[in-house]
């Protein structure tokens, strides 16, 4: 029966099998042919039968450097193809006989299918503008700080503290930060930097563009096993070291060599840079062929066994992730796993295929370029290999059972470890928006975020500080009445906005900001992203969803990473003050039905314990005042997010969410039609020229005024004016006496602007709205009259009028009571105090805040937040009572001080047994 099948298969071909142009060079074909023949010869002898042809085809596809369609790994697909293409069997027989499988690899039917649609490349004009922005002079001090970081790392590499064993695993580190903060641009600065971009091949619109040679080598395709990838890594570094050495030897003298390098290799479009990578590719091919040809079978087998220990199978990865999702406790099981991790780490491979070639090329480079490595201080970085967009290396290759970053970092460890005594400052830097690159070379036998790789050796903490506000206008460069201009606002925050200013008009750049803030697609994070950027949501430290959100938000939603601890257990992230992004967040928040949807999502996160609501209405207050301003601006349909400039200059246009709005109109909108009747004509007259412009909140960590800081203490008028310039309002720290919030006020001249209006004039025109939040059920109206700007922790005295607001959110009866002195006494005038409009408001109600009638969901959310403060989502009254017992002495309240009732409480009786 079997022979008749074979006879049928051996019949002349009934249809042609077309080929594609050869994509692999001769050396690669020879290496792959040898690999295929060695594998299949163990199982096939003589003329291949049907099952043999199927196995042969599978092996050719698997060992093809990813050029062939991986669906033919599957035996059913391979068999179906052979049965439907009789001529393929004849070709397989011929290939088996000759030992050459080139013709099979070049069959069109086996190629990886091209996507139906491909991403368009950047238009030439756009790419030219991006390139000009990229080669413009670097702004800020991040380069100096980064090289100090590398220098510090280099000093710690040679030996452990106290003469102990070496502590660090290899000379590699990572830069982790969100998009647009200047990671790529930073990597072009330094002594001798080889920049390589590894972005995916289908990303045609990213900038800088992918460098195909290093990306093709280091980004493994399906079918490349751990041993082959190890050979690739060693051949790659050997080629880099050799090419760098030969390139610099052409120059005369160190200074000339470095100048030539920086002129050529730091120019993305230079012919020298293209030629460098062509040379590197040729040398890589030579080294790779030599490594694969020289590796004895037993060495390959042993390396394969040990390298497989570095990575988990797909099944083990999934099991481990499931365990991590089930529990975060450091229990006995985790301890046992940690011990197993250490044992496995100690068995990490001491060699890799080609490591001698790689180390030899490294040593030859540092020896020949002795002048470079002897120049300057020994620990200052001399050569930096920068791998940008490196996150693809962190993905687990499930079918092959390894993670590329593990093997790549092992290669770095081997050549840098061989140089530990001389300790030449040669560094590899991985950069990405995702924190996955911070976990490179972690022991995968335990967890991606584990700290040590082998025998107690650590990896360096990621670098995150790339600067902020590098392109912001100086305070004195623009008048206070013009700060809503788009050209001014885009200077704050990340460098991206100013860098791409030439590419877009204001509306176009706003669309870019909204797109980047939203991420590549709509997801569950968008409500928190949008609200966090403007309202300073406090995430509960250690909450599982908060950790996941922070990581995703940095990678995909422009959240900024402040720091990552060396043990990778904690990362600290935030949305710093960035008014242009706040305008984009406001546009997203008020798009369609998003406001209601996002507020409901916020409540869900509060109930889960992910978002902290505070204890005195802080979160409700921030939402109330900012969304009131949003709704005021949108009380009639907007005709756009930009108010065109009178002079026709597009970047002088004002952003609607940063524009000045009248205090009189704002309070009329918030408190209702009769507010100024209650406040009186004197109050209305005092604030007729007063404006607010806040677009987002920022949080303080100290009191507004700290007298002990002396010379470092900013004058409070300048403090207020600076917040006005970047359209920010202030959430005070928890320990700030008297007040919880500050909203800047600017008093505009009620006449045409004078030419040459000075900075001193603006300083004399700022004042404040101070707000105190209360969430208790009892009125705190008496505390309103104790609020003073002259308190030593505030120190904002001025002759201009100001506002003090106290809101009792928890009081049930709605009231609004404004008071304003009929006249200011001579004594107060001489003390530079200024008249104060004091407002006491109670209850979250449309009677107190009529604007809430415009959005029922906002009113409901604010009320629920106050309820959550009184009855925390993580427990009712009994849980709160028990918590008070543990916090003995934290206040003078009975619940924190009396312990006698605890012993007598039983069953459902609850409460203290003593009377009050």
Secondary structure, DSSP 8 states (H G I E B T S, - for coil): -HHHHHHHHTS--SS---B----S-HHHHHHHHHHHHHHHTTT--SS--HHHHHHHHHHHHHTSTT-B-GGGGSHHHHHHHHHH-HHHHHHHHHHHHHT--HHHHTBGGGB----SS------HHHHHHHHHHHTS---SSHHHHHHHHHHHHHHHHSS-GGG-S--B--SEEEEE--TTSSHHHHTT-SSSEEEEE---TT--S-SS---HHHHHHHS--TT--HHHHHHHHHHHHHHHHHHHHHHHHTSSSHHHHHHHHHHHHT-TT-HHHHHHHHHHHHHHHHHHHHHHHH--HHHHHHHHHHHHHHS--HHHHHHHHHHHHH-----HHHHHHHHHHHHHHHT--S--TTHHHHHHHHHHHHHHTHHHHHSS-TTS--EEEEEESGGGGGSEETTTTEEHHHHHHHHHHHHHHTTTTT---EEEEEEESSGGGGGTT--TTT-TT-SBSSTT-B----B----S-TT---GGGS-GGGTTBHHHHTTSSSTHHHHTGGG--HHHHHHHHHHHHH-SS--TTHHHHHHHHHH--EE-TT-HHHHHHHHHHHHHS--EEEEE-TTSS-EEEE----HHHHHHHHHHHTSTTHHHHHHHHHHHHHHTTSEE--SSSHHHHHHHHHHHHHHHHTSS--S-SEE--TT--GGG-EETTTS-EEHHHHHHHHH-TTHHHHH-HHHHHHTTTEEE---EEEE-SS-S--GGGGGGS--HHHHHHHHHHTTEEEE--TT-SS-SEEEEEEE--SSS--TT--HHHHHTTEEEEEEEEE-SSS--HHHHTT--TTSTTT----SS-EEEEEEETT-SS-EEEEE--SS--HHHHHTT---EEEEEEESSSTTT-GGGGG-HHHHHHHHHHHHHHHS-TT--HHHHHHHHHHTTTSSSSHHHH--HHHHH--TTT-S-SS--
